[in-house]
Amino acid sequence: MDAAPLRVVQWGSGAIGRSVLRGLLDRPEFRLAGLRVYDPAKRGADAGTLVGREPTGVRATDDPAEILALDADCVVYAPLPGRLYGGDDLDTVCRLLASGKNVVSLTGFLYPRARGPEFTAALEKACADGGTSVHGTGINPGFTGEKLPLVLTGLARRVDHLYVRDCYDLAGHPSRRIVRELSGFGMTEEEYTAALPRHRSLMRALYTESLHLLAAALGVELDGVDLDHEHLHAREDFTVAAGPIPRGTVAADRWTLTGRAGGLPLITFEIARKADARRVGDWYEPGYALRIQGAPSMSLALGEDWIGNGVTAAAGHALNSIAAVCAAPPGIRTLLDLPILPGRFGGGIPDRG
């Protein structure tokens, strides 16, 4: 007898949230239990019609209390990072966990132990109270900088240094909040400088967990994480999917995070983002690179086209982790201890978005 579908709530309806929502509606092992939105214009809308599907009878709500009251197995948590907008992701996720709902997060929680004992203790208590688990996932963070290096280091007898680079082309990304507010592209130098402290805080929060997760996999603890940053300006006016990038405004940035162990650099993450790679030729071509110095030394390079759609890939990684998270014992579950199922056959039908 087939198992009953897992009842899943989608929290957030941005670009990634909508992609997750389509997967929840298209795959028979899931049943949509609720939808949390932030845009008042979406309140009361049918979840299916919001993503071009048939009506579902599930109405979007912007009231977290309504989501907490639902009977559901799991919440896919995909808002924009609350650290930037003054929210409290930890408090929200703990309330969801304590209410009896497992959480698959696309906003942090990749390796909560990196956030300190108080952060970890709050999550563990909520998991114990609700009999639930929490797992952070995604594409980056969540896969390219973590899962692929973990696979490749399995070939190494000794690892001396691990270098991970992701170069993004955001020309086709539809979210103005991601491209302008989180990345700062299209801002004047004055606007960008004023926003830089929160950008630095966000980037450190997003990727420090990844560095600590990899260090734990290598059997060491990091002494600390160093962060460096630089940015470039547009040399001409151009427009991307998220809006205009005027000449002279910020059009690219590069972040370097280095995790130290024993006083030496052990893991380096380099994250380069471009508003439009055709207009910003500096630094690298879009794609992914991984280098391991050790015995043996190894390298891996993947071009921009290795993942056709990063938003869909992040959503897929979340969808494919739901069953494992729901079946896991209560507690914090990371990539180091949670088997993620592969995707599901779609019957040869082209993706409808």
N, C-alpha and C positions, 0 to 999 in steps of 0.2 A: 504494500500500500504506500502510495506517495505521501510524503510528509506534508503537513498543512503549510501553506505559504507563511513566510515570516512577515509580521506586521511592522512596517517601517514608516517612520516620520521623516520627511525632508525638512531640515531647518535651514532656511536661506534659499533665495530664488534668483541669485545672480547667474552669471554665465555657467559656472560649475554646478551650482545648485539645480539649474534647469536641465543640465545634461544628466545629472544623477536622477532627477525626476523622470526623465524619459526612460531611463533604464528600469526604474521601479515599475513603471507602467507597462513596459514591453516584456519583462521577464516573468514567467509564471510562478517562480519560486518566491515572489514578493507580492505583498498586498499593501497598497498605500493606505496608511492610517491617518495621516495628517500632513499639513503643510504650513510652515511658519514663514511669513513674509515680513519685510520691513517697509515696503512701499505702501502707503495708505491706499493708493489707487488699485492695488491688487487685492485688498481685503474683500473677502466674500466671493472672489472669482473661483470658478471651478479649476482644480489643479490640472485637469487634462487640457482644457482649452488654453491655459497659460503657455503650454508647450506644444500646441498644434496636434493634440491627441483628442480622442473622443471624450466627452464629459465623463467624469468619474463619480460624481456625487460628493467628492471630498472638497470642501470649501477652504480657501486660504484664510488664515487668521494672523493678525499681528499681536495677539495677546499670548504671551508665554504661558500664562496660567491655563489656557485651554489645551496647550500641548502637554503640560505636566499632568493634566487630568485624564489624558487619553490612555487607553489600554494598547500598548505597543511593545514589540520585542526590541526595537532598536531605533535610534535617531542618528541619521547622517547629518552631522553638524558642520555646516558650510557657510557661516557668515564671513564677511570681511573681518580681519583680525581686530578684536575689540581693544587691543592695546593701543591702536592708532586713534580710535574714535571714542575713547573714554569708557568703554564697556568693561565688563568683567567676565571674560571667558571662563575662568576657573569656577566662579560662583555658579554660573549658568550650567556648566557641565556637571558640577557636583549635584545640583538640584535634579537634573535629568537622571543621573545615575541612582540617586537615593530614591527616586520615584519608581524604580524597577525597570528602567530602560537602559539597555546597553548603548554605548555611544561609539560611533566611528567618526572621527574628526578629520576634516580637511583643513582645519585651522589649528596648527600646533598639536601638542600632546603626543609627539612622536617618541620622545624619550623624557618623560616628566621628571625623572630623577635629576636631570641636569638643572632643573629649576629650584632645587633645594629641598630640605627635609619637610618644611612646612607645606609647601606645594604638594609634595608627594603624599604626605600624611592626610591632607584634606581629600585627595582623590581616593586613597585607599579606604578611608572611613566611609565615603559615599558609596563606593563599590560594595563594601561589607554591609552597609545598611540596606542597599537595594538588591543585593545578590547579583551584581552586574559587573561588566568589564568595560574598559575604555581603551581605544586604540587610535593612534594618529597615523594618517596615511596621506597619499597624494602622488604627484609626479615629481615635484621638487619644491619643498622637501617631500620625502616619502618614497622615492624610487630611484631616480637617476643618481642622486648623491649618496644613497644608502644601500639599497638592495643590490644594485649592480656591483659596487665595490665589494660588498660582502661575498658575492659569488666569485669575483675574480681573485680576491685574496685567498680563497680556498685552494688556489694553486701554488701559493707561496710557502716556502719553508720558513722564510723570515721576511718581515716587513719593516723597512727603515723609515719610509716616508710615503704617504698617500696623498696624491694631488687630484682634485676633482674640479672640472670647469664646466659650467653651463653658460652658453651665450644665447640669449633670447632675442627674437625679432617679434616685437609687439604690434607690428603694423596691422595685423588682422584681428587683434584682440578687441572685442566689442565693448568692454567695460571702461567707461571714462573714469570710474573710481579707482580701478586697478592702474590704468595707464597714467592718469594725472595725479590723483591723490596719494596713491601708494608708491608710485614710481617718481612722481614729480615732473613728468615730461610735459612740456608746454608751459612750465612756470618760468617767470623771469628769474634772473640771478638773485634778486632780492627776495622774492617769494620762496625760492628754493633754499636759500641760506636760512631763512626763518624756519622752514619746515625740516631742515636737516637733522636737528636733534631727535625728533620723533621718527624720522626715517632710519637713523642709526639704531635707535632703540628697537624698532620693528625688525630690522634685518638681523640684529644680534639675537633677538628672541626667536626668530624663525629658524635660524641655522645653527645656533649653539647646541640645540638638542641633537642635531644630526652629527656634529663633531663628537659629542660625548657618547652617542650611540656607537659610532664606529670605533672609538677608543675602547669602549667596553668590550666590543667584539674582538679587539686585538689584545685584550687582557691587561689594559693599563687604565689609569685615571689621569685626566688632564690636569696640569697645573693651572691653566687659564687659557683664555681665548683672546687673541689680538684682532682688532678690526681696523682695516684701512679702506679709504673711499676716494674716488675721483669721478668727475663728470664732464661731459662735453656739451657744446651748444650747437644748435641747428645752423647750418651755413646758408640755408635758404628756407623759404616758406614751403611747407608741404602739409598734407592731410592724411591721417590714418583713420582706421575704422572708428576709433574712440573720439576723433575730433581733430582740429587744426593744431599744428606745431609751428608757431611763427618763427621766423628767422631770429636768431639771438637768444631763444629760450632753450631750456635744457632738453636735450634730445637723446642722451645716453648716460649710463652710469656703470661703474665697475666697483664691486665690493670684494675685498679679500679678507677672509677669516682664517686665522691660523691657530690651531690647537697645539699647545706645548705640553710635552711630557718629559720629566727629568731635565727641564731647562732647554730642551731641543724641540724644534718644530717637527711634529709627527704627522699632522693632517692639515692640508691647505684646501680651502674651498674658494674658488674664484667665480663670482656671479656677475656676468656682464649682461646688461639689458639695453636694447636699442629701440627707440620709437619706430624706426624703419631702417632695417639693415641696408637697404639700397641707397639710403641718403646718408648713412653714417658708416663709412668704410673702415674706421679705426678699430684697433684691437683685433677681434677674431671674427671669423665667419660664424654664423649661427650654427649651433650644434653642441655636442657633448664630447668631452675628453676626459680620460682617466689614465693616470700614470702611477705605477707602483714601483718604488725603488726598494730592492731587496734581493732575495735569492729564491727564484729568479726575478729580475725586473720585467715588468710587463706594461703594455699600453693598449688603450682602446680608444678609437675615435669614431664618432658617429655624426653624420651630417645632419643638416636641418630637417631633411625629409625622413629621418629614421622614425619619427612619430608624426603622423600626418596631422594630428590635432591634439595638442597638449591638454586642452580643457576636457575633451572626451576621455583621454587617457587617465587623467586624475580622477574623473568620475568613475571610470571602469575599475581602477584600483580600489576605490571605496566600495563599490558594489560587490566586488569579488571577495571582500574581507568580511562582509556582514555575517555570513553563516558561521565562519570560524569564531568571530567575536561572540556571537550569541551562544555558541557551544562551549566556550572557554570557561574555566573556573573564574569566580569573581576576582577582580584586581586589574592592575595595569598590564596591558599586553602590548609588547613592542614587536618590531620586525625580527628581533632575536629569538622570540619564543612563540610566534603565532604563524601557523601555516596558512598562506593565502591561496585560495582556490583559483584555478585558471578561469578565463572567461567561458562563456557559454555559446554553443553553436547557434547562429541566427537563422538557419534554414536557407542560407544563400540569398536572403533578401537584402538589398542595399539599405544602408542606414538612412533613416528618415530624419536625422538631425538630433 
